[in-house]
């Protein structure tokens, strides 16, 4: 991947008081999903499962599709992306920008998107999928990269890691960080964010099943409404001068709720600013 040296190693910024966030907009396509696509694709190349010129296929709410489309363009792989039609037009346009084909299914229908992905891969020997919703390399990626980066950055600031709070699309981020915390920072707690509404518009989290999330390892669940997530994302965009998406708004809103409960300035609450906000302009 031609831009592999600029995947990850993103800044950890102070939002307010003891809340810190990884600014994943620094990744090549502007989201945290560049991490898993680069990690999984490169690992599977080494294993011989991903071969030159194979067609890359994935079911996605958008960001993984954007990252995979970019990876395919840079590495001469055709790409097919299956996604619910209610995902933002900004995401779809970014996927198309890299030359990928988009196959749309019904609103919120991730099960159908995954079913089509699996059928395509099963019926075409030259098709390959990163299988983001099932692949343990997704967790391994965030254990080996995101969590280690956060730990090193906090230590360089003289801070103690108290908790990690995040929504989950696939669950790779939260479970990878949780795995790291269990091993190296056992006193730190992990909190999962879920949308308050059954049919919500916090794109990128709460996409249906729990997928990779093991709730037995989660300290507690924090619910956030779509309106609160969107309002927080707008506020963050203005305060930071960096456009961030709705899931970032949900993460910061939940981190602030957690900070009110914990109220310990010596313990850093860490979360993630998952992606750039311009891909949400059609749905904001």
Secondary structure, 3 states (H helix, E strand, C coil): CCCHHHCCCCCEEEEECCEEEEEHHHCCCCECHHHHHHHHHHHHHHCCCCCCCCEEEEECCCHHHHHHHHHHHHHCCCEEEEEECCCCHHHHHHHHHCCCEEEEECCCCHHHHHHHHHHHHHHCCCEECCCCCCCHHHHHHHHHHHHHHHHHHHHHCCCEEEEEEEECCCCHHHHHHHHHHHHHCCCCEEEEEEECCCCCCCCCCCCCCCCCCCHHHCCEEEEECHHHHHHHHHHHHHHHCCCECHHHHHHHHHHHHHHHHHCCCCEEEEEEECEEHHHHCCCC
